Amino acid sequence: MDKNILFKIWFALLEAGLPPKKHEALYKDFGSAQIIFESSDELIKNRKYLSMCEAEEVINAKKRGLPVNDEALWRKNGIRFVCLEDNTYPLRLRNITTPPYAIWFKGELPEENTASVGIIGSRNCSDYGRRAAAYFGTELAKAGINIISGMAVGIDGLSQTAALNAEGKSYGCLGSGPDVVYPAANKELYNTLVKKGGVISQFIPGTPSTASNFPMRNRLISAFSDLVLVIEARERSGTFITVGYALEQGKDVYAVPGRIDDELSAGCNRLIRDGAGIAACADDVIFELQGKAQAHRHGFNDDLTMAERIQKERGKGKKSPSPVKLPEEKDPINLMILKALAERASDAENLLRKLSAEAPDAGFNIQTLLARLMVLQMDGRVEEHGGLFSLPVKL
């Protein structure tokens, strides 16, 4: 048994007895769980940021000793552990304010190199919401995008189930310990997530689900997500806690529009009014992710852009499209544009760079290129989705 792990788990257990900022300050002050455990009681009492009661909490925890029996039991039950001291601690979590010192999980953690979307929404969803959750969960999974949610009944569970049924990966962030199934109705989903993704918690094993835990669970959902998608939410909804965290963390928020007289869509329509992206189809979300270069991503084994990586995932298991047959075009500039887009979809700036490199004397500029693209769109020879131009190819 690695004793160093026991020191880390000991300090993680202490997180339940100290305010998050005090726990974080203690870790930053000493630099490791082992140093804190082995420090004298007097040294702990001299920490000015700890109250007398908080210092006693740390000292009493030291007296209780290392959690040898707990660690062995959790390991036997397939519960894994990672903390800030580990190189394997998720980068997405490191980038948020006051990240949890430790997280507990069963299954796996989301891959750092794979785009992820957090899908959230109403528990008491309508038939429209159920269909939307199934649609987005399925299509995003087919695009190779991980689905992050809270394993709740309603939109959360439906989107995750759809993603798993589409042979995608999904991860559930829990408001309980990683070994506590809540709600009980989603036990089958929980078991499948463990096998085909993972369940994640910042609460120690055995922690029951309580209302006070859900804001922290919602913070994990947004932290693990590159983009948050809201499908049905009332005007005053717990969903907005997750949205608030997402905005605080600099994540994009999209919402599925609904009927103006439907209470379940009032929250989504309000988000759109306030500037959230409109998710009218899965491609709206996919193209947004393709256009983003997430700051936390590094260490890829290839030179693909995020857009190319997602397109590569979407193409797995599909038939290759028929070769694109270019329409007859007498205008040499339009023909160059069509040939470039036949090779790959592109935004206007990258397309301009490609054309300028191929024909430096043609005098391309962004205004003339956009004007030509608009005419080609009106003629039905070019399509635009989320800022990317492409030829209207049927697979």
Backbone torsions as a table, in degrees:
resi	resn	phi	psi	omega
1	MET	NA	133.8	178.8
2	ASP	-80.1	110.2	-177.0
3	LYS	-64.1	-28.1	179.5
4	ASN	-60.6	-35.0	177.2
5	ILE	-64.6	-37.5	-180.0
6	LEU	-64.3	-39.2	176.3
7	PHE	-60.9	-42.9	-178.4
8	LYS	-65.6	-43.6	179.2
9	ILE	-65.7	-38.9	176.4
10	TRP	-56.8	-45.5	-178.7
11	PHE	-71.1	-32.5	176.5
12	ALA	-64.1	-40.6	178.3
13	LEU	-63.9	-30.1	179.2
14	LEU	-67.7	-19.6	-179.0
15	GLU	-60.4	-28.1	-180.0
16	ALA	-73.2	-19.4	-176.4
17	GLY	-103.3	-2.8	-179.5
18	LEU	-127.2	148.7	172.8
19	PRO	-59.6	145.9	-176.0
20	PRO	-52.0	-44.0	-177.9
21	LYS	-68.5	-32.5	177.4
22	LYS	-70.6	-41.0	177.8
23	HIS	-61.7	-44.1	178.8
24	GLU	-64.2	-42.3	-179.5
25	ALA	-62.7	-39.2	179.7
26	LEU	-63.6	-43.7	179.8
27	TYR	-64.7	-45.3	-179.5
28	LYS	-66.0	-32.8	-178.8
29	ASP	-67.4	-45.2	-175.3
30	PHE	-96.2	-28.5	175.4
31	GLY	92.3	-18.1	177.1
32	SER	-161.1	155.6	179.5
33	ALA	-64.8	-38.3	-177.3
34	GLN	-63.7	-41.5	-179.9
35	ILE	-64.1	-39.0	178.6
36	ILE	-63.4	-46.2	-178.0
37	PHE	-62.0	-38.0	-175.0
38	GLU	-89.7	-2.6	179.3
39	SER	-74.1	155.7	-179.9
40	SER	-71.9	156.0	177.6
41	ASP	-60.0	-37.1	-178.5
42	GLU	-64.0	-39.3	178.9
43	LEU	-64.1	-39.3	178.1
44	ILE	-65.7	-43.0	-178.8
45	LYS	-64.9	-25.3	-178.2
46	ASN	-82.4	-1.1	176.7
47	ARG	-72.5	114.3	-174.3
48	LYS	-66.9	-25.5	-178.3
49	TYR	-80.5	-8.6	177.6
50	LEU	-100.1	133.7	172.8
51	SER	-73.7	171.5	179.9
52	MET	-60.5	-42.1	-179.5
53	CYS	-66.1	-38.7	-179.1
54	GLU	-69.0	-39.9	176.9
55	ALA	-62.8	-40.9	177.9
56	GLU	-63.6	-34.8	177.9
57	GLU	-60.0	-44.3	179.6
58	VAL	-66.5	-45.7	-178.8
59	ILE	-62.3	-42.9	178.4
60	ASN	-65.2	-36.5	177.5
61	ALA	-64.0	-37.4	177.1
62	LYS	-64.0	-40.2	-179.4
63	LYS	-65.5	-31.4	-180.0
64	ARG	-70.1	-20.2	175.7
65	GLY	88.1	-178.2	-178.1
66	LEU	-78.4	145.6	-174.8
67	PRO	-82.5	62.7	-176.0
68	VAL	-61.3	-49.5	-176.3
69	ASN	-66.5	-39.9	179.2
70	ASP	-62.2	-45.2	-177.7
71	GLU	-61.0	-42.4	-179.1
72	ALA	-64.7	-41.5	179.8
73	LEU	-66.0	-44.4	-178.6
74	TRP	-64.8	-41.1	178.6
75	ARG	-62.8	-39.8	178.5
76	LYS	-62.1	-34.0	-179.0
77	ASN	-88.9	11.7	175.5
78	GLY	77.5	16.5	179.8
79	ILE	-90.3	126.7	-178.2
80	ARG	-112.1	166.7	-169.0
81	PHE	-143.3	139.1	174.3
82	VAL	-145.5	143.7	-177.3
83	CYS	-134.9	174.4	-176.6
84	LEU	-58.7	-23.3	179.9
85	GLU	-77.3	-11.0	-175.9
86	ASP	-95.6	143.4	176.4
87	ASN	-66.7	-21.4	-177.8
88	THR	-86.8	0.8	177.6
89	TYR	-61.8	131.9	-173.8
90	PRO	-57.0	131.0	179.9
91	LEU	-62.8	-35.0	-179.8
92	ARG	-59.6	-36.5	-180.0
93	LEU	-76.4	-34.9	179.8
94	ARG	-59.7	-28.1	-173.4
95	ASN	-84.0	-3.1	-179.5
96	ILE	-96.2	162.7	178.1
97	THR	-70.7	135.3	-179.0
98	THR	46.0	66.1	177.7
99	PRO	-66.6	149.4	176.5
100	PRO	-61.8	139.9	179.8
101	TYR	-60.3	-38.4	-176.0
102	ALA	-140.0	152.0	169.6
103	ILE	-130.3	149.8	-179.4
104	TRP	-115.3	143.5	-177.3
105	PHE	-154.3	157.6	170.5
106	LYS	-121.8	143.1	-173.8
107	GLY	88.7	-128.8	-178.9
108	GLU	-127.2	170.6	171.5
109	LEU	-98.4	154.7	178.3
110	PRO	-57.5	140.1	179.4
111	GLU	-67.0	138.6	180.0
112	GLU	-65.7	-32.4	-172.8
113	ASN	-88.1	2.3	-175.6
114	THR	-112.7	132.7	178.5
115	ALA	-62.5	147.4	-179.5
116	SER	-138.3	144.3	178.8
117	VAL	-124.3	128.0	173.7
118	GLY	-87.6	121.5	178.8
119	ILE	-108.3	123.2	-177.1
120	ILE	-135.9	160.9	178.5
121	GLY	168.7	-166.2	-171.9
122	SER	-69.6	143.6	172.1
123	ARG	-73.8	-44.1	179.3
124	ASN	-92.7	68.3	-173.8
125	CYS	-83.1	161.4	178.6
126	SER	-85.8	176.8	175.5
127	ASP	-62.2	-37.3	176.7
128	TYR	-60.9	-44.8	178.9
129	GLY	-64.3	-39.9	179.0
130	ARG	-63.4	-42.9	179.6
131	ARG	-67.1	-39.1	179.4
132	ALA	-66.1	-41.1	179.2
133	ALA	-62.9	-43.7	179.6
134	ALA	-65.5	-40.8	-179.1
135	TYR	-64.5	-52.4	-177.4
136	PHE	-67.3	-39.6	177.6
137	GLY	-60.0	-42.4	-179.4
138	THR	-67.8	-52.8	-173.7
139	GLU	-68.1	-38.3	178.8
140	LEU	-69.0	-37.9	177.2
141	ALA	-63.7	-40.8	178.3
142	LYS	-62.8	-27.6	178.3
143	ALA	-82.5	3.9	178.5
144	GLY	81.1	19.7	-178.0
145	ILE	-99.4	133.1	177.2
146	ASN	-74.3	142.3	176.8
147	ILE	-104.7	124.6	178.7
148	ILE	-110.4	131.6	176.7
149	SER	-159.5	-172.9	-172.7
150	GLY	-104.3	10.2	176.9
151	MET	60.1	18.0	178.9
152	ALA	-77.6	165.0	173.2
153	VAL	-68.3	159.3	179.7
154	GLY	90.9	-141.4	-173.5
155	ILE	-56.4	-45.3	-177.5
156	ASP	-55.3	-60.5	-175.8
157	GLY	-64.9	-36.9	-179.2
158	LEU	-65.3	-43.4	-179.7
159	SER	-67.4	-38.7	179.7
160	GLN	-69.0	-40.7	177.5
161	THR	-62.0	-42.7	179.3
162	ALA	-62.9	-41.2	179.3
163	ALA	-63.0	-42.5	179.9
164	LEU	-67.7	-38.4	178.2
165	ASN	-65.9	-24.8	178.6
166	ALA	-89.0	13.9	179.8
167	GLU	66.5	25.3	175.4
168	GLY	-94.9	-173.6	178.6
169	LYS	-114.5	143.8	177.7
170	SER	-142.0	152.6	-177.1
171	TYR	-133.7	130.6	-178.6
172	GLY	-103.2	125.0	174.4
173	CYS	-95.3	126.8	-169.8
174	LEU	-107.4	150.8	173.4
175	GLY	-97.3	23.9	179.4
176	SER	-143.5	-178.2	173.8
177	GLY	-64.4	160.2	-176.4
178	PRO	-66.8	-13.5	-179.9
179	ASP	-102.0	3.7	-178.4
180	VAL	-105.3	117.6	-178.6
181	VAL	-84.8	115.1	176.9
182	TYR	-144.3	127.6	-1.6
183	PRO	-76.2	156.3	-177.8
184	ALA	-60.6	-28.1	-179.2
185	ALA	-63.4	-20.7	-178.5
186	ASN	-102.7	28.5	-179.9
187	LYS	-61.0	-41.0	179.6
188	GLU	-63.0	-41.7	177.2
189	LEU	-62.2	-43.8	178.7
190	TYR	-55.6	-49.4	-178.2
191	ASN	-62.4	-38.3	179.9
192	THR	-70.9	-38.2	177.5
193	LEU	-60.4	-41.0	179.7
194	VAL	-61.1	-35.3	-177.5
195	LYS	-82.4	-35.6	-172.0
196	LYS	-117.0	16.3	-179.5
197	GLY	-176.0	-112.3	176.7
198	GLY	-178.7	163.6	171.1
199	VAL	-119.9	137.1	-169.5
200	ILE	-130.8	142.3	179.0
201	SER	-150.6	149.4	171.6
202	GLN	-98.9	7.6	178.6
203	PHE	-102.8	143.3	-176.2
204	ILE	-65.1	152.6	178.8
205	PRO	-51.8	140.6	179.6
206	GLY	91.2	-10.0	-179.8
207	THR	-66.6	124.8	179.2
208	PRO	-73.6	161.2	178.3
209	SER	-79.7	123.2	177.4
210	THR	-131.8	157.9	-177.5
211	ALA	-58.5	-35.3	-177.6
212	SER	-69.7	-16.3	-179.8
213	ASN	-82.1	-21.1	-170.2
214	PHE	-69.5	-34.9	174.8
215	PRO	-58.7	-39.2	178.3
216	MET	-68.5	-37.0	175.9
217	ARG	-64.0	-40.9	179.4
218	ASN	-64.4	-34.2	178.6
219	ARG	-65.6	-36.0	176.8
220	LEU	-67.0	-39.9	179.9
221	ILE	-57.8	-50.0	-178.7
222	SER	-68.4	-34.9	-179.1
223	ALA	-64.5	-39.2	-179.5
224	PHE	-79.8	-6.7	-174.9
225	SER	-102.4	141.2	172.1
226	ASP	-83.2	-23.6	179.8
227	LEU	-151.1	142.4	178.7
228	VAL	-110.4	128.5	-179.5
229	LEU	-113.7	124.6	180.0
230	VAL	-102.4	124.8	177.0
231	ILE	-119.9	104.4	-178.9
232	GLU	65.5	117.9	176.2
233	ALA	-156.9	136.6	176.9
234	ARG	-71.0	167.2	-179.1
235	GLU	-57.1	-41.2	174.9
236	ARG	-114.9	103.3	-171.6
237	SER	-141.4	148.6	175.2
238	GLY	-62.8	-18.2	177.0
239	THR	-56.4	-32.6	-176.3
240	PHE	-70.6	-16.6	173.1
241	ILE	-65.1	-45.9	178.1
242	THR	-64.4	-41.9	178.5
243	VAL	-59.8	-42.6	178.8
244	GLY	-60.4	-43.9	177.5
245	TYR	-63.9	-40.5	-179.5
246	ALA	-60.6	-45.0	179.7
247	LEU	-65.7	-39.2	178.3
248	GLU	-62.2	-34.4	-178.5
249	GLN	-88.3	2.0	178.2
250	GLY	77.9	24.0	-179.9
251	LYS	-91.1	149.8	174.7
252	ASP	-74.6	144.3	177.7
253	VAL	-120.8	128.6	176.0
254	TYR	-120.1	154.5	179.4
255	ALA	-138.2	145.7	176.0
256	VAL	-86.9	120.8	-178.9
257	PRO	-68.0	153.4	179.1
258	GLY	-138.8	-177.7	-179.7
259	ARG	-67.0	144.3	-175.9
260	ILE	-69.9	-18.1	-179.2
261	ASP	-103.8	13.5	-177.8
262	ASP	-103.9	118.2	-179.5
263	GLU	-59.4	-34.4	-178.5
264	LEU	-69.4	-18.1	178.7
265	SER	-102.9	-2.4	-176.8
266	ALA	-60.2	-40.8	179.8
267	GLY	-66.4	-42.4	178.5
268	CYS	-64.1	-44.6	-179.7
269	ASN	-64.2	-34.3	176.8
270	ARG	-67.0	-41.6	177.9
271	LEU	-59.6	-42.4	179.4
272	ILE	-64.5	-42.1	177.7
273	ARG	-60.0	-35.6	-177.4
274	ASP	-86.6	2.7	173.4
275	GLY	116.3	2.3	177.0
276	ALA	-67.7	154.9	176.6
277	GLY	-70.2	151.5	179.2
278	ILE	-94.6	122.0	177.9
279	ALA	-103.3	85.0	178.5
280	ALA	-86.6	-17.2	176.1
281	CYS	-158.2	169.2	-176.9
282	ALA	-63.4	-33.0	-179.1
283	ASP	-63.3	-28.0	176.6
284	ASP	-59.3	-40.2	179.4
285	VAL	-76.0	-43.0	-177.4
286	ILE	-62.7	-44.9	-179.2
287	PHE	-67.9	-31.9	175.8
288	GLU	-63.8	-43.1	178.0
289	LEU	-66.7	-35.8	179.8
290	GLN	-64.1	-32.0	-176.6
291	GLY	-85.1	-3.6	-176.6
292	LYS	-103.0	137.9	171.0
293	ALA	-110.4	95.9	-174.4
294	GLN	-65.7	132.7	-173.6
295	ALA	-64.5	-28.3	-175.4
296	HIS	-82.5	-4.8	-174.8
297	ARG	-86.1	131.9	173.3
298	HIS	-161.8	171.0	176.0
299	GLY	78.2	25.0	177.6
300	PHE	-69.9	152.4	179.2
301	ASN	-91.7	7.1	-179.1
302	ASP	-142.0	176.6	-179.0
303	ASP	-103.5	17.6	-177.9
304	LEU	-73.5	146.8	171.1
305	THR	-77.1	167.6	177.8
306	MET	-59.4	-39.5	179.2
307	ALA	-59.9	-46.7	-178.7
308	GLU	-66.9	-34.7	-179.7
309	ARG	-66.3	-42.5	178.6
310	ILE	-65.8	-42.3	179.1
311	GLN	-62.8	-36.6	178.2
312	LYS	-63.3	-43.6	178.4
313	GLU	-64.0	-38.7	-178.4
314	ARG	-65.1	-29.2	-176.0
315	GLY	-83.6	-9.7	-178.8
316	LYS	-63.0	128.2	176.4
317	GLY	80.5	-0.8	179.7
318	LYS	-100.9	157.0	174.2
319	LYS	-68.5	143.0	176.2
320	SER	-66.8	140.0	-180.0
321	PRO	-67.5	152.9	176.4
322	SER	-63.4	147.8	178.6
323	PRO	-54.3	139.9	-178.6
324	VAL	-74.0	127.3	176.9
325	LYS	-99.0	113.9	-177.8
326	LEU	-73.7	138.7	176.5
327	PRO	-69.1	159.3	176.7
328	GLU	-63.5	134.0	-177.0
329	GLU	-147.0	118.1	-178.5
330	LYS	-84.9	-29.3	-179.3
331	ASP	-71.7	117.0	-175.8
332	PRO	-63.8	-32.0	179.9
333	ILE	-69.7	-46.9	177.4
334	ASN	-60.3	-36.8	179.9
335	LEU	-65.4	-39.3	176.8
336	MET	-61.9	-41.4	179.6
337	ILE	-62.9	-46.6	-178.1
338	LEU	-64.8	-39.6	178.6
339	LYS	-65.3	-40.0	179.3
340	ALA	-64.4	-41.4	-179.7
341	LEU	-74.5	-21.7	176.0
342	ALA	-68.8	-28.8	178.9
343	GLU	-74.4	-44.6	178.8
344	ARG	-166.5	151.2	174.8
345	ALA	-65.4	150.7	-175.6
346	SER	-155.2	152.6	170.6
347	ASP	-83.0	170.6	-172.8
348	ALA	-63.4	-39.5	-176.1
349	GLU	-67.3	-44.3	178.5
350	ASN	-68.3	-35.4	177.3
351	LEU	-64.4	-41.3	178.9
352	LEU	-61.9	-42.9	179.6
353	ARG	-62.5	-40.8	-179.5
354	LYS	-64.9	-46.6	-178.0
355	LEU	-66.3	-40.3	-179.8
356	SER	-64.7	-35.0	178.4
357	ALA	-70.2	-36.0	-178.8
358	GLU	-77.0	-34.1	-178.0
359	ALA	-136.9	75.3	-175.4
360	PRO	-62.8	-20.5	-178.2
361	ASP	-93.6	1.4	-176.2
362	ALA	-77.9	-14.8	177.4
363	GLY	71.9	38.1	178.6
364	PHE	-66.6	143.1	167.2
365	ASN	-144.7	164.2	-172.2
366	ILE	-62.9	-34.9	-178.5
367	GLN	-66.7	-47.6	-179.4
368	THR	-67.2	-35.4	179.2
369	LEU	-65.3	-45.2	179.3
370	LEU	-63.3	-36.8	178.5
371	ALA	-63.7	-43.0	179.0
372	ARG	-67.0	-40.8	178.1
373	LEU	-62.1	-37.6	178.8
374	MET	-64.1	-42.0	178.5
375	VAL	-64.7	-42.6	178.9
376	LEU	-64.1	-35.0	175.0
377	GLN	-64.8	-44.6	-179.5
378	MET	-62.8	-31.0	178.3
379	ASP	-81.8	-5.4	179.8
380	GLY	79.5	14.7	-178.5
381	ARG	-97.5	-10.7	177.9
382	VAL	-138.0	143.3	175.3
383	GLU	-118.5	155.5	178.1
384	GLU	-132.8	127.0	177.0
385	HIS	-135.0	120.0	175.6
386	GLY	57.7	30.9	178.3
387	GLY	90.4	-3.0	178.0
388	LEU	-104.5	131.2	179.0
389	PHE	-99.5	143.3	179.7
390	SER	-155.6	168.4	174.3
391	LEU	-84.7	146.7	-178.9
392	PRO	-76.1	79.0	-177.2
393	VAL	-94.5	133.5	174.2
394	LYS	-96.2	125.3	179.3
395	LEU	-76.9	NA	NA
